[in-house]
Structure formats: C-alpha cells, structure tokens
Amino acid sequence: MTTYKEIFGKYVQNYSSDPTSADTEGQIYYNTTSGTFKTVLGNFGAWASGGSLGTARYGLGGAGTQTSALGFGGFTTVNTNATEEYDGTIWAAGGNLTTARRSLGSTGTQTSALGFGGYTTVYVNSTEEYDGSTWTAGGNLTTTRAYLAGCGTQTVGLAFGGYNGTINLSATEEYDGTSWTAGGNLTTARRQLGGAGTQTTGLAFGGFPTAITGVTEEYDGSTWTAGGTLNTARRYLAGAGTQTSALAFGGLTTVNTGATEQYDGTSWATSNNSMANARRNLGGAGSQSSALAFGGYIAAAVANTEEFTRSTTQIILGSWSGGGSLSTARRGLGGAGTQTTGLGFGGYSTVLSNATEEYNGTAWTAGGNMGTARFQLGSAGTQTSALGFGGYSPVSTATEEYDGTSWTAGGNLGTARRTLGGCGLQTVALAFGGLTTVAVANTEEYNGTAWTAGGNLATARSSIAGCGTQTVAAAFGGLTTVVQSATEEYDGTSWTAGGNLNTARQALTGAGTQTSALGFGGYTTAASSATEEYDGTSWTVNGNLATARLQTGGAGTKTAGLAFGGLTTAITAVTEEYSGSTTSLNYRTLQ
C-alpha cells in the first residue's frame, strides 16, 4: 500500500491550529484541537480593476494572457475593426482587422492570434491571422456563422457552435494554420457559448440552444462528450483556461451577471467573488488562475477591464455595521478624524447648517458651531484639529479651523467652489476639483495660514472624493459632463493616473491614504451603496453600505471607516462603521 509520505514526500503533520503559510497548499495535516484532517486549497480568486479599453465595445474577440492580451473587433454603435494590445496595465492600439465585425470566434496569443467568422451586415466565414502588428487573410471557415466559440492556437485552432442567421449550429472545425476541416459535432447545437482549451482537449459551456443553458461538453480531438453543468446557466459569457482547469465569467441569465465559475475537468464550482461589473458579450483571455475580462455590454458598450487572480488565499470582504445616529440629519457635510474620534460639520437639512458633532465610537455629541453655515464643503484634519473650506453659502472661499471646541477663520481659498475634494491635516491640507459655475481642476495647498496653487487635476470635475496627505493624495470619481471612475494620485506637485473605480459615481466619500483608500456611497443613476478598497494600483469591490446614499460625511481609514448622514431619497442621520477586508488561507476539512 502506497503511503502519504511516498506520494507527497512528507509525513502528515500535526498542528494545534491551522497553519498560516501558503506553502502548505495541498498538504494534508491533522488539527489536534478540532480533531480533523484538513488541507489548504488554491481555488479562491478575486477580480480587480485593470486599464480600460480605448474603444468601448461588445461582441469582441480576445486572445493571449492577463499581461499580454489582445482585443479585436466588436460593436460600438457600429461594427469596428479596432485592435488593442494589453500589457497588464494599459491597452494600446494594434493593427486593424481587415474586416470590421462583431460576434466573431477567436483564439491564440497577442502576437499570434486568430479571428474567424462573425457578423458584418451578413454572417461571414472569413479568417484573419495576427502577427503582433498586422492582420492577414487565412483560410475561410467551411460553415458561415457568428456567435461561435474558439480555442487553441493560431496554427492548431478549434471553432465550434454558433448561428448562421437561421439555425443554431453544432458544427466543429479544426484549423491547421492554413485551412479548416470538419471535426466532430457538438452534442448540443447552440450559439453565444463559451470556450476554452486546445484543439484536442476543448471545452464548450453555456450558450443558447432553445433556452439559456449550463451544458458543458469536452472534446478529445474527434468527439464531444458531456461534462459537468455550469451552476449558473447563461449565454454571451467568456471563458479562459484549459479543459481541466477552466474559468467561466460574465454573461446573461435573464439579467447581466458577473458570476465566475472554475472547472476542474469534472464539475464547476462558483467562485466566492463575482466580477464588479456584471456584463454580457465580453472578451476574455488568460488562464483559470490569471484571467482577463474586457469590454462587453451593461446598458451600452463598456470599456471596463477586470483581472482575476487565483491563490490559496480567500478574501473576506469588508463590511459595514450600524453606529450611533447624528443628532441632526443632513447631507453635504464635512468629515474628519477616525472611526472612534470622528467629526461632522456643516451640511444641509431643510436649511444650511453650521452644526458640529463629535463621535466617540458610539454616540454623537454637540461641538462648537461653524462661523458660516454651508454644505458641499471640503474637509481635512482630526476631531480636535479640523479644517473646513469652500462649499455653498452661496459658493464660498471661506476656511475655518477647529480646535476641538470652537471654529476660527483661516485663510480664504483662491477659488470659490463647492463639491470639492479635500484631505490632509489642518496645517498641511489639500483642496482639489469642485464646482464654480463649471467643474474645475484647480488644486490648492494650505500651510495653516494661506492657500497657494498646486498642480491641476488632469480631469476637471466636481462632486469628487479624496484622501491622503498634502503630498501623497488620491482623488477619485466625480462629475464632468458624465459620471467619472478615474483615480488620480498627487505627489505634492502634479497629478498622475491611478486605477479606475469599478463603479463610476459622483458625490461619493473617501477615507484613508493614497495606497490604502476607501471609497463609498455616491450617485450613478441612483444613490449607491457601493464600497471599494484601493491598494495604490487597483480598486476591489467590498461589502455594500446598508444605506445607499450620496453626499455622505466620512472619516477614518481603509480598515476602519466611518460614514454618516447623506441623502437616500430623504436626508438621513444614519451612521455606519466599516471593518476592512481581510484574507485567510482556504482551509478545507477532509471527510
């Protein structure tokens, strides 16, 4: 009889508590406290925002890896031939397809890709090959079609399923780098399906035969046979990986979905994290452990990119819990301090307010009134050393300083504005963006006495959020003529681009630092409960506010945030406290 040591190279270890090192992945151990055999599995993953496509579109082809991907074709408001190349951070223009089309099949790598079939104003069978700069004609598909799936490489490719304008298709074709020849038919004819794998180990899943399906089939180079069914039946989905290690994501059930599932060659398991942007008809690339989702359709064509990373670590999402309510319900108020020593001031209830309230982690009590009643003001500092500036009373330049008891006048802003962002401390503060009669990009720096000009935001916007210090700040969201997702980072001199929010919104609130930020609430087409955490590179979706709202006061950090007041469909006094996301190994008890 073969022993565990002979297979794994180690004896089964005894631990009084679960190990914390990712090096224990796959190792069986005995927990002497719980009296159970356990292991650490690497089957969890999370999505994070990536760089947006230059051209928003859906029905596009995809190829390559997470850090070397290709997106091509698709539909904007018309069919497009645009090709873009992704380096793991940004998309850059590549050579255009010869034929603009959408709903095409695709496979290969960034420098050796294959696009085939699709729809122009008619269904087509043409194939194009990409060499990293230019598309050239390849051999035509035998069966004209769109809404098909593909897998493999440029010289050993596979095309299957689809729709020819009349019927769903089961036809499979194999490509040798020059021409297509018939392979074994799918058992279930369908369109708008996902694909993964190679020419001799292919995988087909989901799609639309006569109704939305979760049916999966596996190809051995000649015949398709039944595999495990998706947990979420859907069409217009994307796929990545291999036949025994695949990823399915996005698509349409009766609504758009961001659901993500992992396949092990036998069954599908639903990931504990969905895409931030539920969408259909998107592009996909990469592997099960390192995938890329881009473009697609939400309420229109989108440019969003998300990156999936799988590891032994599972993310336990941050969450909000109830705190003590403000004494005076209001919106557009300033905030400062921490979760247990917070400060809220100004705002609007039925009239402009000058009220100040102090939070001790449980309840709010009255502080000294501001000299100027106003709302939509900028704020910075701590509970005992705060700064309020700008706002509407009407539109103001006024700055006030709080010492824990009373407010006194400080130096005026150079530019009168409201709905501006602010961060920093009372004596080293930063003000940026906002609304005069139009959105502005102005940045000003405060030294405890006077404001001086800093570097302008790249994008002028109002209703913007921010956090950090005067020399290491982040600004995100807001409104130009459209709601923004952009993040900008300040180094004390100039602003540069950071990672985009997953949910574009205005009138949101920020807390934390440039590399450890929290953004919550706001407004898209309605009051939002969305909460996201920023690591200095990308935003990740976390647990929603219990009360969706905009123009909320905020304070604290990424791991211990505070939200108070704001506007739902009415002005609210509700306070919520945030506990940030954490990670742990994926422990599994063996039966």
C-alpha positions as CSV (number, residue, x, y, z in Angstrom):
1,M,0.0,0.0,0.0
2,T,1.4,3.4,-1.0
3,T,1.7,5.8,1.9
4,Y,1.1,9.6,2.0
5,K,4.8,10.2,2.5
6,E,5.7,8.3,-0.6
7,I,3.2,10.3,-2.6
8,F,3.8,13.8,-1.1
9,G,7.3,13.4,0.3
10,K,6.3,14.4,3.8
11,Y,4.5,12.8,6.8
12,V,1.1,14.1,7.8
13,Q,1.9,16.9,10.2
14,N,0.1,17.7,13.5
15,Y,-0.9,21.3,14.2
16,S,-2.8,22.7,17.2
17,S,-4.1,25.5,14.9
18,D,-4.4,25.9,11.2
19,P,-1.1,26.9,9.5
20,T,-0.8,30.3,8.1
21,S,1.8,29.7,5.3
22,A,0.6,29.4,1.7
23,D,3.4,26.8,1.4
24,T,1.0,24.3,2.9
25,E,-1.2,24.3,-0.2
26,G,-2.1,20.7,-1.0
27,Q,-0.6,19.3,2.2
28,I,-2.8,17.2,4.4
29,Y,-2.4,17.9,8.1
30,Y,-4.1,16.9,11.4
31,N,-5.6,19.7,13.5
32,T,-5.2,18.3,17.1
33,T,-7.6,20.9,18.5
34,S,-10.5,20.2,16.2
35,G,-9.6,16.5,15.7
36,T,-9.9,16.7,12.0
37,F,-7.7,16.1,8.9
38,K,-7.5,19.3,6.8
39,T,-5.7,20.8,3.8
40,V,-5.2,24.2,2.1
41,L,-6.7,24.5,-1.4
42,G,-5.8,27.1,-4.0
43,N,-9.3,27.5,-5.5
44,F,-10.2,31.0,-4.5
45,G,-9.8,34.1,-6.7
46,A,-10.7,37.7,-6.8
47,W,-11.3,40.3,-9.6
48,A,-9.6,43.7,-9.6
49,S,-9.9,46.6,-12.0
50,G,-7.5,46.9,-14.9
51,G,-6.8,49.6,-17.5
52,S,-9.8,50.5,-19.7
53,L,-10.0,49.7,-23.4
54,G,-9.5,52.7,-25.7
55,T,-12.7,51.7,-27.6
56,A,-15.8,50.7,-25.6
57,R,-17.4,47.7,-27.3
58,Y,-19.1,44.3,-27.1
59,G,-19.1,41.2,-29.2
60,L,-15.3,41.4,-29.5
61,G,-12.7,38.7,-29.8
62,G,-10.0,38.0,-27.2
63,A,-6.7,36.2,-27.1
64,G,-3.5,35.9,-25.0
65,T,-2.8,36.1,-21.3
66,Q,-3.6,38.5,-18.5
67,T,-0.4,40.5,-19.0
68,S,-0.2,40.1,-22.8
69,A,-3.7,40.2,-24.2
70,L,-5.4,41.1,-27.4
71,G,-8.9,42.5,-28.0
72,F,-10.3,43.0,-31.5
73,G,-13.4,43.7,-33.5
74,G,-16.8,44.1,-31.8
75,F,-19.6,46.6,-31.9
76,T,-19.6,50.2,-30.6
77,T,-22.6,51.8,-32.2
78,V,-21.3,50.2,-35.5
79,N,-19.1,47.3,-36.2
80,T,-15.4,48.0,-35.6
81,N,-12.1,46.7,-36.8
82,A,-10.1,48.2,-33.9
83,T,-7.4,46.0,-32.3
84,E,-5.9,46.7,-28.9
85,E,-3.0,45.2,-27.0
86,Y,-2.8,44.9,-23.2
87,D,0.4,44.8,-21.2
88,G,-1.1,44.1,-17.8
89,T,-1.7,47.8,-17.2
90,I,-2.9,49.7,-20.3
91,W,-4.4,49.0,-23.7
92,A,-2.6,50.4,-26.8
93,A,-3.7,50.4,-30.4
94,G,-2.6,47.5,-32.6
95,G,-3.2,46.8,-36.3
96,N,-6.8,46.9,-37.5
97,L,-8.7,43.9,-38.7
98,T,-9.2,43.9,-42.4
99,T,-13.0,43.3,-41.9
100,A,-14.9,45.1,-39.2
101,R,-17.2,42.6,-37.5
102,R,-18.7,41.5,-34.2
103,S,-19.6,38.2,-32.5
104,L,-16.6,36.5,-34.0
105,G,-14.6,33.5,-32.8
106,S,-11.1,34.0,-31.5
107,T,-8.0,32.2,-30.0
108,G,-4.2,32.4,-29.9
109,T,-1.8,34.9,-28.3
110,Q,-1.1,38.6,-28.5
111,T,1.5,38.1,-31.3
112,S,-0.1,35.0,-33.0
113,A,-3.9,35.4,-32.9
114,L,-6.8,34.1,-34.9
115,G,-10.2,35.7,-35.6
116,F,-12.8,33.9,-37.6
117,G,-16.5,34.2,-38.6
118,G,-18.7,36.9,-37.2
119,Y,-21.2,39.4,-38.4
120,T,-20.8,42.5,-40.6
121,T,-24.1,43.2,-42.3
122,V,-24.2,39.5,-43.1
123,Y,-22.8,36.4,-41.5
124,V,-19.2,35.7,-42.7
125,N,-16.8,32.8,-42.8
126,S,-13.5,34.8,-43.3
127,T,-10.5,34.1,-41.1
128,E,-7.7,36.6,-40.2
129,E,-4.3,35.9,-38.6
130,Y,-2.4,38.5,-36.4
131,D,1.4,38.6,-36.1
132,G,1.6,41.2,-33.4
133,S,1.2,44.1,-35.8
134,T,-0.8,43.2,-38.9
135,W,-3.9,41.1,-39.8
136,T,-3.7,38.9,-42.9
137,A,-6.2,36.6,-44.5
138,G,-6.3,32.9,-43.5
139,G,-8.4,30.1,-44.8
140,N,-12.2,30.5,-44.7
141,L,-14.4,28.5,-42.3
142,T,-16.4,25.9,-44.1
143,T,-19.5,27.0,-42.2
144,T,-20.5,30.7,-42.2
145,R,-21.5,31.8,-38.7
146,A,-21.3,34.2,-35.8
147,Y,-21.8,33.9,-32.0
148,L,-19.4,30.9,-32.1
149,A,-16.6,29.9,-29.7
150,G,-13.0,29.1,-30.3
151,C,-9.9,27.7,-28.5
152,G,-6.4,26.5,-29.3
153,T,-3.7,28.4,-31.2
154,Q,-3.3,30.2,-34.5
155,T,-1.9,27.1,-36.2
156,V,-3.9,24.4,-34.2
157,G,-7.3,26.1,-33.7
158,L,-10.8,24.9,-33.0
159,A,-14.1,26.6,-33.9
160,F,-17.5,25.3,-32.6
161,G,-21.2,26.2,-32.3
162,G,-22.7,29.5,-33.5
163,Y,-25.6,30.8,-35.5
164,N,-25.9,31.2,-39.3
165,G,-28.9,33.6,-39.3
166,T,-31.4,30.7,-39.5
167,I,-30.4,27.9,-37.1
168,N,-28.1,27.2,-34.2
169,L,-25.1,25.1,-35.2
170,S,-23.3,22.1,-33.8
171,A,-20.5,22.1,-36.4
172,T,-16.9,21.9,-35.2
173,E,-13.9,22.8,-37.4
174,E,-10.2,22.4,-36.9
175,Y,-7.6,24.8,-38.2
176,D,-4.0,23.8,-39.2
177,G,-2.7,27.3,-39.9
178,T,-3.9,27.3,-43.5
179,S,-7.4,25.7,-43.8
180,W,-10.3,24.5,-41.8
181,T,-11.6,20.9,-41.8
182,A,-14.6,19.3,-40.2
183,G,-14.3,17.8,-36.7
184,G,-16.9,16.1,-34.6
185,N,-20.2,17.9,-34.0
186,L,-21.3,19.3,-30.6
187,T,-24.0,17.1,-29.0
188,T,-26.0,20.3,-28.3
189,A,-26.2,22.9,-31.2
190,R,-26.0,26.4,-29.7
191,R,-24.9,29.9,-30.0
192,Q,-23.4,32.6,-27.7
193,L,-21.4,29.9,-25.8
194,G,-18.0,30.0,-24.0
195,G,-14.9,28.1,-24.9
196,A,-11.5,27.0,-23.5
197,G,-8.7,24.5,-24.1
198,T,-7.0,23.2,-27.2
199,Q,-7.9,21.6,-30.5
200,T,-7.6,18.1,-28.9
201,T,-8.8,19.0,-25.4
202,G,-11.5,21.6,-26.0
203,L,-14.3,22.8,-23.7
204,A,-17.7,24.2,-24.6
205,F,-20.1,25.6,-22.0
206,G,-23.2,27.7,-21.6
207,G,-24.9,29.3,-24.6
208,F,-28.4,29.3,-26.1
209,P,-29.8,26.2,-27.8
210,T,-33.6,26.9,-27.4
211,A,-33.2,28.3,-23.9
212,I,-30.2,29.5,-21.8
213,T,-28.2,26.5,-20.8
214,G,-25.3,25.5,-18.5
215,V,-24.5,22.4,-20.5
216,T,-20.8,21.6,-20.8
217,E,-19.1,19.4,-23.4
218,E,-15.5,18.1,-23.6
219,Y,-13.7,17.5,-26.9
220,D,-11.0,14.8,-27.4
221,G,-9.9,15.8,-30.9
222,S,-12.8,13.8,-32.6
223,T,-15.8,13.6,-30.3
224,W,-17.7,15.8,-27.8
225,T,-18.9,14.2,-24.6
226,A,-20.9,15.5,-21.6
227,G,-19.0,17.3,-18.8
228,G,-20.3,19.0,-15.6
229,T,-23.0,21.6,-15.9
230,L,-22.5,25.2,-15.0
231,N,-24.1,26.3,-11.8
232,T,-25.3,29.5,-13.4
233,A,-26.9,28.8,-16.9
234,R,-26.0,31.7,-19.2
235,R,-25.2,32.9,-22.7
236,Y,-22.9,35.6,-24.0
237,L,-20.3,34.5,-21.5
238,A,-16.5,34.4,-21.7
239,G,-14.0,31.7,-20.9
240,A,-10.3,31.1,-20.2
241,G,-8.0,28.2,-19.4
242,T,-7.9,24.5,-20.3
243,Q,-10.3,21.6,-20.4
244,T,-9.3,20.5,-16.8
245,S,-8.7,24.0,-15.4
246,A,-11.2,26.5,-16.9
247,L,-12.8,29.7,-15.9
248,A,-16.3,30.9,-17.0
249,F,-17.3,34.5,-16.3
250,G,-19.9,37.1,-17.1
251,G,-22.8,36.6,-19.4
252,L,-26.6,36.9,-19.5
253,T,-29.1,34.9,-17.5
254,T,-32.3,36.9,-17.5
255,V,-30.1,39.8,-16.5
256,N,-26.4,40.5,-16.8
257,T,-24.2,38.5,-14.4
258,G,-20.7,38.8,-13.1
259,A,-20.7,35.2,-11.7
260,T,-17.4,33.4,-12.0
261,E,-17.0,29.6,-12.0
262,Q,-14.0,27.3,-12.1
263,Y,-13.9,23.9,-13.8
264,D,-11.6,21.0,-12.7
265,G,-12.4,18.6,-15.5
266,T,-15.4,17.2,-13.8
267,S,-17.5,19.9,-12.2
268,W,-17.9,23.6,-11.9
269,A,-17.5,25.5,-8.6
270,T,-18.8,29.0,-8.1
271,S,-16.1,31.5,-7.1
272,N,-16.7,33.5,-3.9
273,N,-16.0,36.7,-5.9
274,S,-18.0,37.8,-8.9
275,M,-16.9,40.5,-11.4
276,A,-17.5,44.0,-10.2
277,N,-19.2,44.8,-13.5
278,A,-21.9,42.3,-14.3
279,R,-22.0,42.2,-18.1
280,R,-22.5,40.1,-21.2
281,N,-20.9,39.7,-24.7
282,L,-17.5,40.5,-23.3
283,G,-13.9,39.5,-24.3
284,G,-11.8,37.1,-22.3
285,A,-8.2,35.8,-22.1
286,G,-5.8,34.1,-19.9
287,S,-6.0,31.1,-17.6
288,Q,-8.0,29.8,-14.7
289,S,-5.6,31.3,-12.2
290,S,-4.8,34.6,-14.1
291,A,-7.7,35.7,-16.4
292,L,-8.8,38.9,-18.1
293,A,-12.3,40.2,-18.8
294,F,-12.7,43.3,-21.0
295,G,-15.4,45.2,-22.8
296,G,-18.9,43.9,-23.0
297,Y,-22.4,45.3,-22.6
298,I,-24.1,46.7,-19.5
299,A,-26.6,49.3,-20.6
300,A,-24.4,50.1,-23.5
301,A,-20.9,49.1,-24.8
302,V,-18.3,49.4,-22.0
303,A,-14.5,49.6,-21.9
304,N,-14.0,48.2,-18.4
305,T,-11.2,45.6,-17.8
306,E,-11.0,43.3,-14.8
307,E,-8.2,40.9,-13.8
308,F,-8.8,37.6,-12.0
309,T,-6.1,36.1,-9.8
310,R,-6.5,32.8,-8.1
311,S,-4.5,31.8,-5.0
312,T,-4.6,29.8,-1.8
313,T,-5.9,32.9,-0.1
314,Q,-9.6,33.8,0.2
315,I,-10.7,37.4,0.6
316,I,-13.2,38.0,3.4
317,L,-15.0,41.1,2.2
318,G,-15.1,44.2,4.4
319,S,-18.5,45.0,5.9
320,W,-20.5,47.9,7.5
321,S,-22.3,47.8,10.8
322,G,-24.6,50.4,12.5
323,G,-23.3,53.2,14.7
324,G,-25.0,55.9,16.6
325,S,-27.1,58.3,14.5
326,L,-26.2,62.0,14.1
327,S,-28.3,64.4,16.2
328,T,-29.2,66.4,13.1
329,A,-29.9,64.6,9.8
330,R,-28.1,66.3,6.9
331,R,-26.3,65.9,3.6
332,G,-23.2,67.5,2.1
333,L,-21.5,67.8,5.4
334,G,-17.7,67.8,6.1
335,G,-16.0,65.0,7.9
336,A,-12.7,64.5,9.8
337,G,-11.0,62.2,12.3
338,T,-11.2,58.5,12.9
339,Q,-13.9,55.9,13.4
340,T,-13.8,56.3,17.2
341,T,-13.0,60.1,17.2
342,G,-14.9,61.4,14.3
343,L,-16.2,64.9,13.4
344,G,-19.1,66.0,11.3
345,F,-19.8,69.7,10.5
346,G,-21.9,71.9,8.2
347,G,-24.3,70.4,5.7
348,Y,-27.9,70.8,4.7
349,S,-31.1,69.6,6.4
350,T,-34.0,71.8,5.5
351,V,-31.7,74.8,5.8
352,L,-28.0,75.3,5.6
353,S,-26.3,74.1,8.9
354,N,-23.4,75.3,10.9
355,A,-23.7,72.5,13.5
356,T,-20.7,70.4,14.6
357,E,-20.9,67.0,16.1
358,E,-18.2,64.8,17.7
359,Y,-18.3,61.0,17.6
360,N,-16.7,58.7,20.3
361,G,-17.2,55.4,18.5
362,T,-20.7,55.0,20.0
363,A,-22.6,58.3,20.0
364,W,-22.5,61.9,18.6
365,T,-22.5,64.9,20.9
366,A,-22.6,68.6,20.0
367,G,-19.4,70.6,19.3
368,G,-18.9,74.3,18.6
369,N,-20.8,75.8,15.7
370,M,-19.1,76.9,12.5
371,G,-19.0,80.6,11.8
372,T,-20.5,80.1,8.3
373,A,-23.4,77.7,7.7
374,R,-22.8,75.8,4.5
375,F,-22.8,72.4,2.7
376,Q,-20.8,70.6,0.0
377,L,-17.6,71.8,1.6
378,G,-14.1,70.4,1.7
379,S,-12.7,69.0,4.8
380,A,-9.5,67.7,6.4
381,G,-7.8,67.0,9.8
382,T,-8.8,65.4,13.1
383,Q,-11.5,65.7,15.7
384,T,-9.5,68.3,17.7
385,S,-7.7,69.9,14.7
386,A,-10.0,70.1,11.7
387,L,-10.4,72.2,8.6
388,G,-13.5,73.2,6.6
389,F,-13.2,75.1,3.4
390,G,-15.3,76.2,0.4
391,G,-18.8,75.0,0.0
392,Y,-22.1,76.6,-0.7
393,S,-23.4,79.5,1.4
394,P,-23.5,80.7,-1.6
395,V,-20.3,79.4,-3.3
396,S,-17.6,80.3,-0.8
397,T,-13.8,80.7,-0.3
398,A,-14.2,80.7,3.5
399,T,-11.8,78.5,5.5
400,E,-12.4,77.7,9.2
401,E,-10.2,75.9,11.7
402,Y,-11.5,73.8,14.6
403,D,-9.6,73.2,17.9
404,G,-11.9,70.7,19.4
405,T,-14.1,73.4,21.0
406,S,-14.6,76.3,18.6
407,W,-14.1,77.4,14.9
408,T,-12.0,80.4,13.9
409,A,-11.4,81.9,10.5
410,G,-8.4,80.8,8.4
411,G,-7.1,82.0,5.1
412,N,-9.5,82.0,2.1
413,L,-9.3,79.7,-0.8
414,G,-8.1,81.3,-4.0
415,T,-11.0,79.8,-6.0
416,A,-14.6,79.9,-4.5
417,R,-16.1,76.5,-5.1
418,R,-18.4,73.7,-3.8
419,T,-18.5,69.9,-4.1
420,L,-14.7,69.9,-3.9
421,G,-12.4,67.2,-2.6
422,G,-10.1,67.7,0.4
423,C,-7.6,65.8,2.6
424,G,-4.6,66.2,4.8
425,L,-4.3,67.9,8.2
426,Q,-5.3,71.4,9.5
427,T,-1.8,72.8,8.8
428,V,-1.0,70.8,5.6
429,A,-4.2,70.4,3.7
430,L,-5.2,69.9,0.1
431,A,-8.2,71.1,-1.9
432,F,-9.0,69.9,-5.4
433,G,-11.6,70.0,-8.1
434,G,-15.2,71.2,-7.4
435,L,-17.8,73.4,-9.0
436,T,-17.7,77.2,-9.5
437,T,-20.3,77.5,-12.3
438,V,-18.4,74.7,-14.1
439,A,-16.3,71.8,-12.9
440,V,-12.7,72.9,-12.2
441,A,-9.3,71.2,-12.0
442,N,-7.7,73.7,-9.5
443,T,-5.6,72.3,-6.7
444,E,-4.7,74.4,-3.7
445,E,-2.3,73.7,-0.7
446,Y,-2.8,75.1,2.8
447,N,0.0,75.8,5.2
448,G,-2.1,76.6,8.3
449,T,-2.4,80.3,7.2
450,A,-2.8,80.6,3.5
451,W,-3.7,78.7,0.3
452,T,-1.4,78.5,-2.7
453,A,-1.8,77.0,-6.1
454,G,-0.7,73.4,-6.7
455,G,-0.8,71.2,-9.8
456,N,-4.1,70.9,-11.6
457,L,-6.1,67.7,-11.8
458,A,-5.8,66.1,-15.3
459,T,-9.6,66.0,-15.4
460,A,-11.7,68.9,-14.1
461,R,-14.6,67.5,-12.1
462,S,-17.0,68.3,-9.3
463,S,-18.6,66.1,-6.6
464,I,-15.2,64.4,-6.3
465,A,-13.8,62.4,-3.3
466,G,-10.3,62.1,-2.0
467,C,-8.0,61.0,0.8
468,G,-4.4,61.0,1.9
469,T,-2.0,63.9,2.7
470,Q,-0.9,67.1,1.0
471,T,2.0,65.4,-0.7
472,V,0.6,61.9,-1.2
473,A,-3.1,62.2,-2.1
474,A,-5.7,60.4,-4.2
475,A,-8.7,61.8,-5.9
476,F,-11.4,59.6,-7.4
477,G,-14.9,59.6,-9.0
478,G,-16.8,62.8,-9.6
479,L,-18.7,64.5,-12.5
480,T,-17.5,66.3,-15.6
481,T,-20.4,66.1,-18.1
482,V,-20.6,62.4,-17.3
483,V,-20.0,60.4,-14.1
484,Q,-16.3,59.5,-13.6
485,S,-14.5,56.4,-12.5
486,A,-11.0,57.9,-12.9
487,T,-8.5,58.0,-10.0
488,E,-5.6,60.5,-9.9
489,E,-2.6,60.5,-7.5
490,Y,-0.8,63.6,-6.2
491,D,2.9,63.7,-5.3
492,G,2.9,67.3,-4.0
493,T,3.5,68.8,-7.4
494,S,1.4,67.0,-10.0
495,W,-1.4,64.5,-10.6
496,T,-1.0,61.2,-12.5
497,A,-3.4,58.5,-13.4
498,G,-4.2,55.7,-11.0
499,G,-6.6,52.7,-11.2
500,N,-10.2,53.3,-12.1
501,L,-13.1,52.7,-9.7
502,N,-15.2,49.6,-10.7
503,T,-18.3,51.7,-10.3
504,A,-18.2,55.2,-11.8
505,R,-20.0,57.7,-9.5
506,Q,-20.2,61.2,-8.2
507,A,-20.9,62.7,-4.7
508,L,-19.1,59.7,-3.1
509,T,-16.9,59.8,0.0
510,G,-13.3,58.9,0.6
511,A,-11.1,57.9,3.6
512,G,-7.6,56.5,4.2
513,T,-4.4,57.1,2.3
514,Q,-3.2,57.1,-1.3
515,T,-2.1,53.5,-1.2
516,S,-4.8,52.3,1.2
517,A,-8.0,54.1,0.4
518,L,-11.7,53.6,0.9
519,G,-14.5,54.9,-1.4
520,F,-18.1,54.5,-0.6
521,G,-21.6,55.7,-1.5
522,G,-22.3,58.2,-4.2
523,Y,-24.6,58.5,-7.2
524,T,-24.7,56.9,-10.6
525,T,-28.3,56.8,-11.7
526,A,-29.5,56.5,-8.1
527,A,-28.0,56.6,-4.6
528,S,-25.3,54.0,-4.3
529,S,-24.2,51.6,-1.6
530,A,-21.1,50.5,-3.4
531,T,-17.9,50.3,-1.4
532,E,-14.4,49.8,-2.8
533,E,-10.9,49.5,-1.4
534,Y,-7.8,50.8,-3.2
535,D,-4.2,49.5,-2.8
536,G,-2.5,52.2,-4.8
537,T,-2.9,50.3,-8.0
538,S,-6.4,48.9,-8.3
539,W,-9.8,49.1,-6.7
540,T,-11.6,46.0,-5.4
541,V,-15.3,45.7,-4.6
542,N,-16.3,45.1,-1.0
543,G,-19.4,44.9,1.2
544,N,-22.1,47.5,0.5
545,L,-23.3,50.2,2.8
546,A,-26.5,49.1,4.5
547,T,-28.0,52.5,3.5
548,A,-27.3,53.6,-0.1
549,R,-26.6,57.3,-0.1
550,L,-24.7,60.3,-1.6
551,Q,-23.2,63.5,-0.1
552,T,-22.2,61.5,3.0
553,G,-19.8,62.6,5.6
554,G,-16.8,60.4,6.1
555,A,-13.7,59.7,8.2
556,G,-11.3,57.0,9.2
557,T,-9.2,54.6,7.3
558,K,-9.5,51.8,4.7
559,T,-9.8,49.2,7.5
560,A,-11.9,51.3,10.0
561,G,-14.0,53.8,8.1
562,L,-17.0,56.0,9.2
563,A,-20.0,57.1,7.1
564,F,-22.6,59.5,8.5
565,G,-25.5,61.5,7.2
566,G,-26.1,61.9,3.5
567,L,-29.1,61.7,1.1
568,T,-31.0,58.5,0.2
569,T,-34.4,59.5,-1.1
570,A,-34.5,61.7,2.0
571,I,-31.8,63.3,4.2
572,T,-30.6,60.8,6.8
573,A,-28.8,60.8,10.2
574,V,-27.6,57.1,9.9
575,T,-24.0,56.3,10.8
576,E,-22.2,53.2,9.7
577,E,-18.8,51.8,10.7
578,Y,-16.6,49.8,8.3
579,S,-14.4,46.9,9.1
580,G,-11.9,46.4,6.2
581,S,-11.4,43.2,4.1
582,T,-9.1,40.5,5.4
583,T,-7.5,37.4,3.9
584,S,-7.1,33.9,5.1
585,L,-6.0,30.6,3.6
586,N,-8.7,28.4,2.1
587,Y,-8.9,25.6,4.7
588,R,-10.8,22.5,3.8
589,T,-11.8,19.8,6.3
590,L,-11.4,16.3,4.8
591,Q,-14.2,13.8,5.2
